[in-house]
């Protein structure tokens, strides 16, 4: 509860009166994403009423889309960030792996928002805004590391995977459902 108070104070938000029951609020990355988004959307406190993970994620994605739209020069009315994260998720489901090769994610983001400059690329700004992260992995010692991409906060990946599976329930295979439950 103390960390929540500190994050809210840092982002100049009124702290909640009661502790949050959602486990996500124990995660500093989630607190950062949510508090930054609330502040950026000019909230002074959490909206009143029952807020679930989806509500909090929507606030975050709307804000991140506005920020990235400005930096990458696309229409903020288009849900480019949501589209990119959905396409990345679909590829994770298809590959049954939450880590995708950097080049594959680069192709996905370029197909959604083409650009020749990395500085204004969707890929670059998804990482800068803390939605995805790149890691390097060596399969064997002294090998050239392979650059991989994953969601920064795994619960966001869980949400996108679950949303896709629920929308396409009758079409999904048991293997895809097993992957989602890992």
ZAMARGU-4260 file (C-alpha; in steps of 0.2 Angstrom, whole numbers, plus 5000, padded with zeros to 4 digits):
<rodrens>
0) 5000/5000/5000 | 5015/5012/5004 | 5022/5010/4986 | 5005/5014/4979 | 5004/5030/4989
5) 5022/5034/4983 | 5018/5032/4965 | 5002/5042/4966 | 5011/5056/4975 | 5025/5056/4962
10) 5013/5057/4948 | 5003/5071/4957 | 4987/5060/4959 | 4976/5059/4974 | 4980/5042/4982
15) 4966/5029/4984 | 4957/5029/5001 | 4957/5010/5002 | 4970/4998/4996 | 4968/4990/4979
20) 4963/4971/4979 | 4971/4968/4961 | 4987/4960/4962 | 4994/4970/4948 | 4995/4985/4959
25) 5009/4977/4968 | 5020/4978/4952 | 5030/4994/4950 | 5030/4993/4931 | 5011/4992/4931
30) 5010/5006/4944 | 5021/5017/4933 | 5011/5013/4917 | 4994/5017/4925 | 5000/5032/4935
35) 5009/5040/4920 | 4993/5037/4910 | 4981/5044/4922 | 4992/5059/4924 | 4994/5061/4905
40) 4975/5059/4903 | 4973/5073/4916 | 4965/5063/4929 | 4968/5069/4947 | 4963/5052/4954
45) 4957/5035/4949 | 4939/5036/4940 | 4926/5032/4953 | 4917/5015/4952 | 4922/4998/4949
50) 4938/4997/4939 | 4945/4981/4933 | 4961/4977/4924 | 4953/4980/4907 | 4948/4997/4912
55) 4965/5002/4918 | 4973/4994/4903 | 4962/5004/4891 | 4967/5020/4900 | 4985/5016/4897
60) 4983/5011/4879 | 4973/5027/4875 | 4987/5037/4883 | 5001/5028/4875 | 4993/5029/4858
65) 4992/5048/4859 | 5010/5049/4864 | 5016/5037/4851 | 5005/5045/4838 | 5013/5062/4841
70) 5031/5055/4840 | 5028/5044/4825 | 5016/5056/4816 | 5000/5046/4814 | 4982/5050/4817
75) 4979/5047/4836 | 4961/5042/4832 | 4968/5026/4824 | 4971/5013/4837 | 4989/5009/4830
80) 4996/5004/4847 | 4982/4992/4851 | 4983/4985/4833 | 5002/4982/4835 | 5000/4974/4852
85) 4986/4963/4845 | 4996/4958/4830 | 5011/4954/4841 | 5000/4943/4852 | 4993/4934/4837
90) 5010/4929/4831 | 5014/4924/4849 | 4999/4912/4849 | 5004/4906/4831 | 5022/4902/4837
95) 5016/4896/4854 | 5030/4907/4861 | 5029/4923/4871 | 5046/4928/4864 | 5047/4933/4846
100) 5062/4937/4836 | 5066/4955/4834 | 5065/4955/4815 | 5048/4948/4816 | 5041/4961/4827
105) 5050/4974/4817 | 5040/4967/4801 | 5024/4967/4811 | 5026/4985/4817 | 5032/4991/4800
110) 5017/4984/4791 | 5005/4993/4803 | 5015/5010/4802 | 5028/5010/4788 | 5043/5021/4791
115) 5061/5021/4785 | 5068/5030/4801 | 5070/5019/4817 | 5069/5035/4827 | 5051/5038/4823
120) 5046/5019/4821 | 5032/5011/4830 | 5044/4998/4836 | 5055/5010/4844 | 5041/5019/4853
125) 5032/5004/4859 | 5049/5000/4868 | 5052/5018/4874 | 5034/5018/4881 | 5037/5002/4891
130) 5025/4991/4882 | 5037/4979/4874 | 5055/4975/4879 | 5070/4968/4869 | 5081/4955/4877
135) 5096/4946/4870 | 5098/4927/4872 | 5112/4916/4869 | 5108/4898/4864 | 5125/4892/4868
140) 5140/4901/4876 | 5150/4912/4864 | 5136/4912/4851 | 5130/4928/4843 | 5115/4933/4854
145) 5098/4932/4847 | 5087/4948/4850 | 5070/4944/4856 | 5054/4954/4860 | 5042/4951/4874
150) 5028/4961/4882 | 5036/4971/4896 | 5022/4967/4908 | 5016/4949/4906 | 4999/4952/4912
155) 4996/4963/4896 | 5001/4948/4885 | 4989/4937/4895 | 4975/4950/4892 | 4978/4951/4873
160) 4979/4932/4872 | 4963/4929/4882 | 4954/4942/4872 | 4958/4934/4856 | 4954/4916/4862
165) 4937/4922/4869 | 4933/4931/4852 | 4938/4916/4842 | 4933/4902/4854 | 4926/4890/4842
170) 4941/4892/4830 | 4955/4889/4842 | 4964/4873/4844 | 4968/4865/4861 | 4987/4869/4858
175) 4983/4887/4857 | 4973/4886/4873 | 4987/4876/4882 | 4999/4890/4876 | 4988/4904/4884
180) 4987/4894/4900 | 5006/4892/4902
</rodrens>
